[in-house]
């Protein structure tokens, strides 16, 4: 009926008039940088960990935090060599665990290491809200957020609920990774988050014996995407066994091998 259509239009108009959720800063945090990728397995968490450590190493006066927003596959505890449950403050806020001078929070601190998170979307969003709002970060100059892969609920919720200084997109030069990285960059633009630039990871493999270089995932694919999007290349990281080994052992390369080329 026409009256029913009119009521539906009125309801839609009321919902749209509310707009997006109002962004509220995380208490004590000055700048938030998100590290994201369209596709999983491109080294995003490894990059996020080393970015956080590099920010602290470049300026010892800065306080840096690291938030693992990957609810289903948290990897920050292993990479930062942290175990245990967060303590609670008198205000019932979680205290981040700390290593190498970096305050860290992850779903991995709240569940058993091998326990799967078998949750639907609403439970995941509730967990993200707790990680954002119920942590006592103290005073941070930078909070680096390791986002889950993709362009789903978590990315939208984080982007719409807190002010973000910028997003860093990590991709390998492989075509299938570039397709998803392009989508990731466009998603951040749609929600008005500035994209600081792209990082090309696993760009080249050098044989440790003969030093021959092989572009396993293709050459300079991320550079082409950066030109298409009008973005900068922030870094070009080789496929190197030391980067993988150091993160797996909980001693990321920025801390354990600061003078290495990697």
Order of alpha helices (4+ residues) and beta strands (2+ residues): alpha-beta-alpha-beta-alpha-beta-beta-beta-alpha-beta-beta-alpha-beta-alpha-beta-beta-beta-alpha-beta-alpha-alpha
